[in-house]
Amino acid sequence: QSQCTDFLAMAGSGFRDFSRIAASDPTIWRDILMANSDEMEQQLRHFGIALESLRSALRNNSPVQLENLIQSASALRSSWPQS
């Protein structure tokens, strides 16, 4: 518990917005996730691959690999339609 509190103390203000789903009614999110379980499974696989790429860049002490991952994420985000 104290380690979690320590990490939250270091989090910036954007983390509160980013984590707002955690403050929502869990039954609503349970139902949403269950209704979309196939897509969730697919996205979790993609997320796992992305995390492993990040882990690999850090483990290999590879600033070039890390920068490439960050640039790819930035380019993807820039391509999202703006509302």
PDB file with one MODEL, atoms N, CA, C and O in Angstrom:
MODEL        1
ATOM      1  N   GLN A   1       0.819  -1.199   0.000  1.00  0.00           N
ATOM      2  CA  GLN A   1       0.000   0.000   0.000  1.00  0.00           C
ATOM      3  C   GLN A   1       0.859   1.258   0.000  1.00  0.00           C
ATOM      4  O   GLN A   1       0.584   2.195  -0.749  1.00  0.00           O
ATOM      5  N   SER A   2       1.892   1.287   0.829  1.00  0.00           N
ATOM      6  CA  SER A   2       2.712   2.496   0.909  1.00  0.00           C
ATOM      7  C   SER A   2       3.479   2.737  -0.382  1.00  0.00           C
ATOM      8  O   SER A   2       3.702   3.887  -0.758  1.00  0.00           O
ATOM      9  N   GLN A   3       3.890   1.665  -1.071  1.00  0.00           N
ATOM     10  CA  GLN A   3       4.586   1.842  -2.345  1.00  0.00           C
ATOM     11  C   GLN A   3       3.652   2.496  -3.352  1.00  0.00           C
ATOM     12  O   GLN A   3       4.071   3.381  -4.099  1.00  0.00           O
ATOM     13  N   CYS A   4       2.399   2.076  -3.381  1.00  0.00           N
ATOM     14  CA  CYS A   4       1.408   2.679  -4.280  1.00  0.00           C
ATOM     15  C   CYS A   4       1.233   4.155  -3.946  1.00  0.00           C
ATOM     16  O   CYS A   4       1.193   4.999  -4.841  1.00  0.00           O
ATOM     17  N   THR A   5       1.130   4.464  -2.658  1.00  0.00           N
ATOM     18  CA  THR A   5       0.987   5.850  -2.233  1.00  0.00           C
ATOM     19  C   THR A   5       2.191   6.670  -2.655  1.00  0.00           C
ATOM     20  O   THR A   5       2.045   7.815  -3.082  1.00  0.00           O
ATOM     21  N   ASP A   6       3.392   6.090  -2.538  1.00  0.00           N
ATOM     22  CA  ASP A   6       4.606   6.782  -2.953  1.00  0.00           C
ATOM     23  C   ASP A   6       4.574   7.086  -4.450  1.00  0.00           C
ATOM     24  O   ASP A   6       4.929   8.187  -4.872  1.00  0.00           O
ATOM     25  N   PHE A   7       4.147   6.110  -5.250  1.00  0.00           N
ATOM     26  CA  PHE A   7       4.082   6.329  -6.697  1.00  0.00           C
ATOM     27  C   PHE A   7       3.056   7.399  -7.043  1.00  0.00           C
ATOM     28  O   PHE A   7       3.307   8.248  -7.899  1.00  0.00           O
ATOM     29  N   LEU A   8       1.907   7.365  -6.386  1.00  0.00           N
ATOM     30  CA  LEU A   8       0.869   8.358  -6.663  1.00  0.00           C
ATOM     31  C   LEU A   8       1.324   9.758  -6.285  1.00  0.00           C
ATOM     32  O   LEU A   8       0.935  10.732  -6.929  1.00  0.00           O
ATOM     33  N   ALA A   9       2.141   9.867  -5.251  1.00  0.00           N
ATOM     34  CA  ALA A   9       2.659  11.176  -4.851  1.00  0.00           C
ATOM     35  C   ALA A   9       3.558  11.765  -5.926  1.00  0.00           C
ATOM     36  O   ALA A   9       3.674  12.986  -6.031  1.00  0.00           O
ATOM     37  N   MET A  10       4.196  10.916  -6.727  1.00  0.00           N
ATOM     38  CA  MET A  10       5.080  11.383  -7.798  1.00  0.00           C
ATOM     39  C   MET A  10       4.338  11.641  -9.102  1.00  0.00           C
ATOM     40  O   MET A  10       4.896  12.245 -10.018  1.00  0.00           O
ATOM     41  N   ALA A  11       3.099  11.196  -9.200  1.00  0.00           N
ATOM     42  CA  ALA A  11       2.337  11.327 -10.442  1.00  0.00           C
ATOM     43  C   ALA A  11       1.961  12.784 -10.690  1.00  0.00           C
ATOM     44  O   ALA A  11       1.671  13.538  -9.761  1.00  0.00           O
ATOM     45  N   GLY A  12       1.972  13.150 -11.942  1.00  0.00           N
ATOM     46  CA  GLY A  12       1.574  14.504 -12.323  1.00  0.00           C
ATOM     47  C   GLY A  12       0.066  14.638 -12.344  1.00  0.00           C
ATOM     48  O   GLY A  12      -0.656  13.659 -12.156  1.00  0.00           O
ATOM     49  N   SER A  13      -0.403  15.846 -12.571  1.00  0.00           N
ATOM     50  CA  SER A  13      -1.845  16.110 -12.562  1.00  0.00           C
ATOM     51  C   SER A  13      -2.576  15.385 -13.687  1.00  0.00           C
ATOM     52  O   SER A  13      -3.761  15.079 -13.555  1.00  0.00           O
ATOM     53  N   GLY A  14      -1.891  15.107 -14.783  1.00  0.00           N
ATOM     54  CA  GLY A  14      -2.532  14.403 -15.892  1.00  0.00           C
ATOM     55  C   GLY A  14      -2.908  12.977 -15.547  1.00  0.00           C
ATOM     56  O   GLY A  14      -3.792  12.395 -16.176  1.00  0.00           O
ATOM     57  N   PHE A  15      -2.243  12.408 -14.549  1.00  0.00           N
ATOM     58  CA  PHE A  15      -2.547  11.026 -14.167  1.00  0.00           C
ATOM     59  C   PHE A  15      -3.975  10.909 -13.641  1.00  0.00           C
ATOM     60  O   PHE A  15      -4.639   9.898 -13.870  1.00  0.00           O
ATOM     61  N   ARG A  16      -4.449  11.936 -12.937  1.00  0.00           N
ATOM     62  CA  ARG A  16      -5.824  11.893 -12.419  1.00  0.00           C
ATOM     63  C   ARG A  16      -6.820  11.778 -13.580  1.00  0.00           C
ATOM     64  O   ARG A  16      -7.762  10.989 -13.511  1.00  0.00           O
ATOM     65  N   ASP A  17      -6.615  12.557 -14.638  1.00  0.00           N
ATOM     66  CA  ASP A  17      -7.496  12.476 -15.799  1.00  0.00           C
ATOM     67  C   ASP A  17      -7.350  11.126 -16.495  1.00  0.00           C
ATOM     68  O   ASP A  17      -8.334  10.509 -16.904  1.00  0.00           O
ATOM     69  N   PHE A  18      -6.106  10.683 -16.619  1.00  0.00           N
ATOM     70  CA  PHE A  18      -5.830   9.432 -17.312  1.00  0.00           C
ATOM     71  C   PHE A  18      -6.463   8.239 -16.593  1.00  0.00           C
ATOM     72  O   PHE A  18      -6.877   7.271 -17.231  1.00  0.00           O
ATOM     73  N   SER A  19      -6.534   8.315 -15.275  1.00  0.00           N
ATOM     74  CA  SER A  19      -7.017   7.178 -14.489  1.00  0.00           C
ATOM     75  C   SER A  19      -8.462   7.341 -14.022  1.00  0.00           C
ATOM     76  O   SER A  19      -8.896   6.619 -13.124  1.00  0.00           O
ATOM     77  N   ARG A  20      -9.209   8.259 -14.602  1.00  0.00           N
ATOM     78  CA  ARG A  20     -10.564   8.531 -14.120  1.00  0.00           C
ATOM     79  C   ARG A  20     -11.486   7.322 -14.242  1.00  0.00           C
ATOM     80  O   ARG A  20     -12.441   7.209 -13.473  1.00  0.00           O
ATOM     81  N   ILE A  21     -11.232   6.419 -15.177  1.00  0.00           N
ATOM     82  CA  ILE A  21     -12.072   5.231 -15.330  1.00  0.00           C
ATOM     83  C   ILE A  21     -12.051   4.401 -14.050  1.00  0.00           C
ATOM     84  O   ILE A  21     -13.051   3.776 -13.697  1.00  0.00           O
ATOM     85  N   ALA A  22     -10.923   4.394 -13.360  1.00  0.00           N
ATOM     86  CA  ALA A  22     -10.813   3.616 -12.122  1.00  0.00           C
ATOM     87  C   ALA A  22     -11.773   4.112 -11.051  1.00  0.00           C
ATOM     88  O   ALA A  22     -12.110   3.365 -10.132  1.00  0.00           O
ATOM     89  N   ALA A  23     -12.218   5.360 -11.156  1.00  0.00           N
ATOM     90  CA  ALA A  23     -13.152   5.914 -10.179  1.00  0.00           C
ATOM     91  C   ALA A  23     -14.608   5.660 -10.572  1.00  0.00           C
ATOM     92  O   ALA A  23     -15.520   6.007  -9.821  1.00  0.00           O
ATOM     93  N   SER A  24     -14.829   5.066 -11.730  1.00  0.00           N
ATOM     94  CA  SER A  24     -16.188   4.822 -12.222  1.00  0.00           C
ATOM     95  C   SER A  24     -16.782   3.573 -11.571  1.00  0.00           C
ATOM     96  O   SER A  24     -16.095   2.816 -10.885  1.00  0.00           O
ATOM     97  N   ASP A  25     -18.066   3.387 -11.805  1.00  0.00           N
ATOM     98  CA  ASP A  25     -18.778   2.214 -11.304  1.00  0.00           C
ATOM     99  C   ASP A  25     -18.189   0.959 -11.939  1.00  0.00           C
ATOM    100  O   ASP A  25     -18.239   0.813 -13.160  1.00  0.00           O
ATOM    101  N   PRO A  26     -17.636   0.055 -11.145  1.00  0.00           N
ATOM    102  CA  PRO A  26     -16.989  -1.137 -11.704  1.00  0.00           C
ATOM    103  C   PRO A  26     -17.942  -2.044 -12.476  1.00  0.00           C
ATOM    104  O   PRO A  26     -17.512  -2.735 -13.400  1.00  0.00           O
ATOM    105  N   THR A  27     -19.226  -2.058 -12.117  1.00  0.00           N
ATOM    106  CA  THR A  27     -20.144  -2.949 -12.833  1.00  0.00           C
ATOM    107  C   THR A  27     -20.368  -2.485 -14.268  1.00  0.00           C
ATOM    108  O   THR A  27     -20.567  -3.304 -15.166  1.00  0.00           O
ATOM    109  N   ILE A  28     -20.334  -1.180 -14.482  1.00  0.00           N
ATOM    110  CA  ILE A  28     -20.484  -0.672 -15.854  1.00  0.00           C
ATOM    111  C   ILE A  28     -19.305  -1.122 -16.698  1.00  0.00           C
ATOM    112  O   ILE A  28     -19.489  -1.630 -17.804  1.00  0.00           O
ATOM    113  N   TRP A  29     -18.084  -0.938 -16.179  1.00  0.00           N
ATOM    114  CA  TRP A  29     -16.897  -1.328 -16.942  1.00  0.00           C
ATOM    115  C   TRP A  29     -16.789  -2.834 -17.082  1.00  0.00           C
ATOM    116  O   TRP A  29     -16.314  -3.326 -18.106  1.00  0.00           O
ATOM    117  N   ARG A  30     -17.223  -3.577 -16.072  1.00  0.00           N
ATOM    118  CA  ARG A  30     -17.263  -5.037 -16.191  1.00  0.00           C
ATOM    119  C   ARG A  30     -18.131  -5.434 -17.374  1.00  0.00           C
ATOM    120  O   ARG A  30     -17.733  -6.258 -18.197  1.00  0.00           O
ATOM    121  N   ASP A  31     -19.333  -4.837 -17.457  1.00  0.00           N
ATOM    122  CA  ASP A  31     -20.263  -5.170 -18.535  1.00  0.00           C
ATOM    123  C   ASP A  31     -19.715  -4.748 -19.901  1.00  0.00           C
ATOM    124  O   ASP A  31     -19.859  -5.483 -20.878  1.00  0.00           O
ATOM    125  N   ILE A  32     -19.093  -3.576 -19.973  1.00  0.00           N
ATOM    126  CA  ILE A  32     -18.499  -3.123 -21.235  1.00  0.00           C
ATOM    127  C   ILE A  32     -17.398  -4.075 -21.677  1.00  0.00           C
ATOM    128  O   ILE A  32     -17.342  -4.468 -22.842  1.00  0.00           O
ATOM    129  N   LEU A  33     -16.524  -4.443 -20.750  1.00  0.00           N
ATOM    130  CA  LEU A  33     -15.416  -5.344 -21.092  1.00  0.00           C
ATOM    131  C   LEU A  33     -15.924  -6.720 -21.490  1.00  0.00           C
ATOM    132  O   LEU A  33     -15.420  -7.311 -22.445  1.00  0.00           O
ATOM    133  N   MET A  34     -16.905  -7.234 -20.780  1.00  0.00           N
ATOM    134  CA  MET A  34     -17.457  -8.555 -21.120  1.00  0.00           C
ATOM    135  C   MET A  34     -18.152  -8.533 -22.480  1.00  0.00           C
ATOM    136  O   MET A  34     -18.041  -9.489 -23.247  1.00  0.00           O
ATOM    137  N   ALA A  35     -18.863  -7.454 -22.783  1.00  0.00           N
ATOM    138  CA  ALA A  35     -19.565  -7.349 -24.068  1.00  0.00           C
ATOM    139  C   ALA A  35     -18.586  -7.240 -25.236  1.00  0.00           C
ATOM    140  O   ALA A  35     -18.932  -7.547 -26.377  1.00  0.00           O
ATOM    141  N   ASN A  36     -17.383  -6.808 -24.947  1.00  0.00           N
ATOM    142  CA  ASN A  36     -16.370  -6.621 -25.987  1.00  0.00           C
ATOM    143  C   ASN A  36     -15.147  -7.502 -25.741  1.00  0.00           C
ATOM    144  O   ASN A  36     -14.024  -7.121 -26.073  1.00  0.00           O
ATOM    145  N   SER A  37     -15.367  -8.666 -25.165  1.00  0.00           N
ATOM    146  CA  SER A  37     -14.245  -9.501 -24.725  1.00  0.00           C
ATOM    147  C   SER A  37     -13.334  -9.943 -25.866  1.00  0.00           C
ATOM    148  O   SER A  37     -12.120 -10.028 -25.677  1.00  0.00           O
ATOM    149  N   ASP A  38     -13.880 -10.222 -27.032  1.00  0.00           N
ATOM    150  CA  ASP A  38     -13.023 -10.638 -28.155  1.00  0.00           C
ATOM    151  C   ASP A  38     -12.079  -9.512 -28.563  1.00  0.00           C
ATOM    152  O   ASP A  38     -10.882  -9.732 -28.749  1.00  0.00           O
ATOM    153  N   GLU A  39     -12.619  -8.315 -28.699  1.00  0.00           N
ATOM    154  CA  GLU A  39     -11.785  -7.165 -29.059  1.00  0.00           C
ATOM    155  C   GLU A  39     -10.797  -6.843 -27.939  1.00  0.00           C
ATOM    156  O   GLU A  39      -9.643  -6.503 -28.202  1.00  0.00           O
ATOM    157  N   MET A  40     -11.247  -6.950 -26.703  1.00  0.00           N
ATOM    158  CA  MET A  40     -10.347  -6.705 -25.567  1.00  0.00           C
ATOM    159  C   MET A  40      -9.178  -7.683 -25.587  1.00  0.00           C
ATOM    160  O   MET A  40      -8.033  -7.298 -25.354  1.00  0.00           O
ATOM    161  N   GLU A  41      -9.471  -8.936 -25.864  1.00  0.00           N
ATOM    162  CA  GLU A  41      -8.402  -9.938 -25.932  1.00  0.00           C
ATOM    163  C   GLU A  41      -7.382  -9.565 -27.015  1.00  0.00           C
ATOM    164  O   GLU A  41      -6.174  -9.642 -26.791  1.00  0.00           O
ATOM    165  N   GLN A  42      -7.875  -9.165 -28.177  1.00  0.00           N
ATOM    166  CA  GLN A  42      -6.992  -8.770 -29.273  1.00  0.00           C
ATOM    167  C   GLN A  42      -6.155  -7.546 -28.881  1.00  0.00           C
ATOM    168  O   GLN A  42      -4.947  -7.520 -29.119  1.00  0.00           O
ATOM    169  N   GLN A  43      -6.786  -6.547 -28.289  1.00  0.00           N
ATOM    170  CA  GLN A  43      -6.062  -5.335 -27.905  1.00  0.00           C
ATOM    171  C   GLN A  43      -5.058  -5.605 -26.786  1.00  0.00           C
ATOM    172  O   GLN A  43      -3.985  -5.001 -26.758  1.00  0.00           O
ATOM    173  N   LEU A  44      -5.395  -6.502 -25.870  1.00  0.00           N
ATOM    174  CA  LEU A  44      -4.449  -6.870 -24.812  1.00  0.00           C
ATOM    175  C   LEU A  44      -3.216  -7.561 -25.389  1.00  0.00           C
ATOM    176  O   LEU A  44      -2.106  -7.363 -24.894  1.00  0.00           O
ATOM    177  N   ARG A  45      -3.404  -8.366 -26.427  1.00  0.00           N
ATOM    178  CA  ARG A  45      -2.249  -8.984 -27.104  1.00  0.00           C
ATOM    179  C   ARG A  45      -1.355  -7.896 -27.706  1.00  0.00           C
ATOM    180  O   ARG A  45      -0.134  -7.932 -27.554  1.00  0.00           O
ATOM    181  N   HIS A  46      -1.978  -6.922 -28.396  1.00  0.00           N
ATOM    182  CA  HIS A  46      -1.206  -5.819 -28.983  1.00  0.00           C
ATOM    183  C   HIS A  46      -0.479  -5.020 -27.899  1.00  0.00           C
ATOM    184  O   HIS A  46       0.681  -4.646 -28.065  1.00  0.00           O
ATOM    185  N   PHE A  47      -1.168  -4.768 -26.800  1.00  0.00           N
ATOM    186  CA  PHE A  47      -0.576  -4.018 -25.699  1.00  0.00           C
ATOM    187  C   PHE A  47       0.614  -4.778 -25.114  1.00  0.00           C
ATOM    188  O   PHE A  47       1.642  -4.184 -24.789  1.00  0.00           O
ATOM    189  N   GLY A  48       0.464  -6.101 -24.983  1.00  0.00           N
ATOM    190  CA  GLY A  48       1.555  -6.928 -24.481  1.00  0.00           C
ATOM    191  C   GLY A  48       2.780  -6.862 -25.386  1.00  0.00           C
ATOM    192  O   GLY A  48       3.911  -6.804 -24.903  1.00  0.00           O
ATOM    193  N   ILE A  49       2.559  -6.872 -26.680  1.00  0.00           N
ATOM    194  CA  ILE A  49       3.663  -6.766 -27.642  1.00  0.00           C
ATOM    195  C   ILE A  49       4.344  -5.412 -27.504  1.00  0.00           C
ATOM    196  O   ILE A  49       5.572  -5.324 -27.515  1.00  0.00           O
ATOM    197  N   ALA A  50       3.539  -4.349 -27.374  1.00  0.00           N
ATOM    198  CA  ALA A  50       4.107  -3.007 -27.219  1.00  0.00           C
ATOM    199  C   ALA A  50       4.905  -2.897 -25.920  1.00  0.00           C
ATOM    200  O   ALA A  50       5.984  -2.304 -25.900  1.00  0.00           O
ATOM    201  N   LEU A  51       4.377  -3.464 -24.844  1.00  0.00           N
ATOM    202  CA  LEU A  51       5.109  -3.439 -23.572  1.00  0.00           C
ATOM    203  C   LEU A  51       6.414  -4.220 -23.668  1.00  0.00           C
ATOM    204  O   LEU A  51       7.435  -3.800 -23.123  1.00  0.00           O
ATOM    205  N   GLU A  52       6.379  -5.344 -24.355  1.00  0.00           N
ATOM    206  CA  GLU A  52       7.608  -6.134 -24.508  1.00  0.00           C
ATOM    207  C   GLU A  52       8.642  -5.373 -25.333  1.00  0.00           C
ATOM    208  O   GLU A  52       9.838  -5.475 -25.056  1.00  0.00           O
ATOM    209  N   SER A  53       8.213  -4.617 -26.335  1.00  0.00           N
ATOM    210  CA  SER A  53       9.140  -3.797 -27.115  1.00  0.00           C
ATOM    211  C   SER A  53       9.787  -2.736 -26.238  1.00  0.00           C
ATOM    212  O   SER A  53      10.988  -2.486 -26.338  1.00  0.00           O
ATOM    213  N   LEU A  54       8.995  -2.120 -25.386  1.00  0.00           N
ATOM    214  CA  LEU A  54       9.518  -1.119 -24.458  1.00  0.00           C
ATOM    215  C   LEU A  54      10.484  -1.761 -23.466  1.00  0.00           C
ATOM    216  O   LEU A  54      11.561  -1.226 -23.202  1.00  0.00           O
ATOM    217  N   ARG A  55      10.096  -2.899 -22.924  1.00  0.00           N
ATOM    218  CA  ARG A  55      10.951  -3.629 -21.985  1.00  0.00           C
ATOM    219  C   ARG A  55      12.272  -3.996 -22.646  1.00  0.00           C
ATOM    220  O   ARG A  55      13.334  -3.876 -22.034  1.00  0.00           O
ATOM    221  N   SER A  56      12.206  -4.438 -23.884  1.00  0.00           N
ATOM    222  CA  SER A  56      13.404  -4.827 -24.627  1.00  0.00           C
ATOM    223  C   SER A  56      14.341  -3.637 -24.824  1.00  0.00           C
ATOM    224  O   SER A  56      15.552  -3.758 -24.636  1.00  0.00           O
ATOM    225  N   ALA A  57      13.781  -2.492 -25.203  1.00  0.00           N
ATOM    226  CA  ALA A  57      14.604  -1.290 -25.406  1.00  0.00           C
ATOM    227  C   ALA A  57      15.306  -0.902 -24.111  1.00  0.00           C
ATOM    228  O   ALA A  57      16.479  -0.530 -24.124  1.00  0.00           O
ATOM    229  N   LEU A  58      14.597  -0.988 -23.008  1.00  0.00           N
ATOM    230  CA  LEU A  58      15.198  -0.643 -21.716  1.00  0.00           C
ATOM    231  C   LEU A  58      16.230  -1.683 -21.293  1.00  0.00           C
ATOM    232  O   LEU A  58      17.318  -1.338 -20.832  1.00  0.00           O
ATOM    233  N   ARG A  59      15.882  -2.952 -21.453  1.00  0.00           N
ATOM    234  CA  ARG A  59      16.790  -4.040 -21.064  1.00  0.00           C
ATOM    235  C   ARG A  59      18.076  -3.990 -21.878  1.00  0.00           C
ATOM    236  O   ARG A  59      19.160  -4.249 -21.356  1.00  0.00           O
ATOM    237  N   ASN A  60      17.949  -3.656 -23.163  1.00  0.00           N
ATOM    238  CA  ASN A  60      19.112  -3.609 -24.053  1.00  0.00           C
ATOM    239  C   ASN A  60      19.853  -2.275 -23.973  1.00  0.00           C
ATOM    240  O   ASN A  60      20.838  -2.049 -24.676  1.00  0.00           O
ATOM    241  N   ASN A  61      19.355  -1.398 -23.097  1.00  0.00           N
ATOM    242  CA  ASN A  61      19.970  -0.075 -22.956  1.00  0.00           C
ATOM    243  C   ASN A  61      20.135   0.582 -24.327  1.00  0.00           C
ATOM    244  O   ASN A  61      21.211   1.063 -24.684  1.00  0.00           O
ATOM    245  N   SER A  62      19.032   0.585 -25.082  1.00  0.00           N
ATOM    246  CA  SER A  62      19.055   1.052 -26.467  1.00  0.00           C
ATOM    247  C   SER A  62      18.276   2.354 -26.628  1.00  0.00           C
ATOM    248  O   SER A  62      17.061   2.336 -26.826  1.00  0.00           O
ATOM    249  N   PRO A  63      18.982   3.488 -26.543  1.00  0.00           N
ATOM    250  CA  PRO A  63      18.276   4.760 -26.718  1.00  0.00           C
ATOM    251  C   PRO A  63      17.672   4.912 -28.105  1.00  0.00           C
ATOM    252  O   PRO A  63      16.631   5.552 -28.253  1.00  0.00           O
ATOM    253  N   VAL A  64      18.300   4.342 -29.121  1.00  0.00           N
ATOM    254  CA  VAL A  64      17.765   4.443 -30.489  1.00  0.00           C
ATOM    255  C   VAL A  64      16.445   3.684 -30.585  1.00  0.00           C
ATOM    256  O   VAL A  64      15.468   4.199 -31.129  1.00  0.00           O
ATOM    257  N   GLN A  65      16.416   2.468 -30.062  1.00  0.00           N
ATOM    258  CA  GLN A  65      15.181   1.676 -30.078  1.00  0.00           C
ATOM    259  C   GLN A  65      14.085   2.384 -29.283  1.00  0.00           C
ATOM    260  O   GLN A  65      12.933   2.429 -29.714  1.00  0.00           O
ATOM    261  N   LEU A  66      14.440   2.932 -28.132  1.00  0.00           N
ATOM    262  CA  LEU A  66      13.478   3.635 -27.298  1.00  0.00           C
ATOM    263  C   LEU A  66      12.939   4.873 -28.015  1.00  0.00           C
ATOM    264  O   LEU A  66      11.735   5.130 -28.004  1.00  0.00           O
ATOM    265  N   GLU A  67      13.834   5.634 -28.637  1.00  0.00           N
ATOM    266  CA  GLU A  67      13.398   6.825 -29.373  1.00  0.00           C
ATOM    267  C   GLU A  67      12.488   6.443 -30.536  1.00  0.00           C
ATOM    268  O   GLU A  67      11.500   7.130 -30.797  1.00  0.00           O
ATOM    269  N   ASN A  68      12.805   5.361 -31.232  1.00  0.00           N
ATOM    270  CA  ASN A  68      11.959   4.902 -32.338  1.00  0.00           C
ATOM    271  C   ASN A  68      10.554   4.546 -31.849  1.00  0.00           C
ATOM    272  O   ASN A  68       9.565   4.864 -32.510  1.00  0.00           O
ATOM    273  N   LEU A  69      10.467   3.891 -30.695  1.00  0.00           N
ATOM    274  CA  LEU A  69       9.158   3.541 -30.141  1.00  0.00           C
ATOM    275  C   LEU A  69       8.362   4.802 -29.797  1.00  0.00           C
ATOM    276  O   LEU A  69       7.165   4.889 -30.071  1.00  0.00           O
ATOM    277  N   ILE A  70       9.039   5.769 -29.197  1.00  0.00           N
ATOM    278  CA  ILE A  70       8.368   7.019 -28.837  1.00  0.00           C
ATOM    279  C   ILE A  70       7.917   7.770 -30.085  1.00  0.00           C
ATOM    280  O   ILE A  70       6.808   8.303 -30.119  1.00  0.00           O
ATOM    281  N   GLN A  71       8.772   7.818 -31.114  1.00  0.00           N
ATOM    282  CA  GLN A  71       8.401   8.491 -32.365  1.00  0.00           C
ATOM    283  C   GLN A  71       7.220   7.797 -33.030  1.00  0.00           C
ATOM    284  O   GLN A  71       6.338   8.463 -33.572  1.00  0.00           O
ATOM    285  N   SER A  72       7.193   6.469 -32.993  1.00  0.00           N
ATOM    286  CA  SER A  72       6.066   5.726 -33.584  1.00  0.00           C
ATOM    287  C   SER A  72       4.765   6.042 -32.850  1.00  0.00           C
ATOM    288  O   SER A  72       3.726   6.248 -33.477  1.00  0.00           O
ATOM    289  N   ALA A  73       4.829   6.079 -31.527  1.00  0.00           N
ATOM    290  CA  ALA A  73       3.635   6.396 -30.739  1.00  0.00           C
ATOM    291  C   ALA A  73       3.174   7.822 -31.014  1.00  0.00           C
ATOM    292  O   ALA A  73       1.975   8.083 -31.119  1.00  0.00           O
ATOM    293  N   SER A  74       4.119   8.737 -31.130  1.00  0.00           N
ATOM    294  CA  SER A  74       3.786  10.129 -31.406  1.00  0.00           C
ATOM    295  C   SER A  74       3.139  10.273 -32.777  1.00  0.00           C
ATOM    296  O   SER A  74       2.141  10.978 -32.928  1.00  0.00           O
ATOM    297  N   ALA A  75       3.705   9.608 -33.768  1.00  0.00           N
ATOM    298  CA  ALA A  75       3.130   9.668 -35.120  1.00  0.00           C
ATOM    299  C   ALA A  75       1.736   9.079 -35.162  1.00  0.00           C
ATOM    300  O   ALA A  75       0.851   9.616 -35.828  1.00  0.00           O
ATOM    301  N   LEU A  76       1.535   7.983 -34.458  1.00  0.00           N
ATOM    302  CA  LEU A  76       0.209   7.371 -34.409  1.00  0.00           C
ATOM    303  C   LEU A  76      -0.789   8.319 -33.761  1.00  0.00           C
ATOM    304  O   LEU A  76      -1.897   8.503 -34.266  1.00  0.00           O
ATOM    305  N   ARG A  77      -0.396   8.918 -32.646  1.00  0.00           N
ATOM    306  CA  ARG A  77      -1.295   9.856 -31.970  1.00  0.00           C
ATOM    307  C   ARG A  77      -1.604  11.062 -32.868  1.00  0.00           C
ATOM    308  O   ARG A  77      -2.744  11.526 -32.903  1.00  0.00           O
ATOM    309  N   SER A  78      -0.620  11.561 -33.579  1.00  0.00           N
ATOM    310  CA  SER A  78      -0.838  12.709 -34.468  1.00  0.00           C
ATOM    311  C   SER A  78      -1.799  12.389 -35.604  1.00  0.00           C
ATOM    312  O   SER A  78      -2.446  13.284 -36.148  1.00  0.00           O
ATOM    313  N   SER A  79      -1.890  11.113 -35.960  1.00  0.00           N
ATOM    314  CA  SER A  79      -2.771  10.728 -37.061  1.00  0.00           C
ATOM    315  C   SER A  79      -4.227  10.566 -36.643  1.00  0.00           C
ATOM    316  O   SER A  79      -5.094  10.394 -37.499  1.00  0.00           O
ATOM    317  N   TRP A  80      -4.514  10.618 -35.340  1.00  0.00           N
ATOM    318  CA  TRP A  80      -5.898  10.495 -34.888  1.00  0.00           C
ATOM    319  C   TRP A  80      -6.688  11.700 -35.342  1.00  0.00           C
ATOM    320  O   TRP A  80      -6.192  12.826 -35.302  1.00  0.00           O
ATOM    321  N   PRO A  81      -7.929  11.468 -35.780  1.00  0.00           N
ATOM    322  CA  PRO A  81      -8.765  12.609 -36.147  1.00  0.00           C
ATOM    323  C   PRO A  81      -9.040  13.491 -34.929  1.00  0.00           C
ATOM    324  O   PRO A  81      -9.226  12.994 -33.818  1.00  0.00           O
ATOM    325  N   GLN A  82      -9.062  14.780 -35.150  1.00  0.00           N
ATOM    326  CA  GLN A  82      -9.364  15.698 -34.066  1.00  0.00           C
ATOM    327  C   GLN A  82     -10.833  16.081 -34.128  1.00  0.00           C
ATOM    328  O   GLN A  82     -11.390  16.313 -35.200  1.00  0.00           O
ATOM    329  N   SER A  83     -11.444  16.141 -32.954  1.00  0.00           N
ATOM    330  CA  SER A  83     -12.893  16.467 -32.934  1.00  0.00           C
ATOM    331  C   SER A  83     -13.105  17.923 -32.637  1.00  0.00           C
ATOM    332  O   SER A  83     -14.246  18.381 -32.580  1.00  0.00           O
TER     333      SER A  83
ENDMDL
END
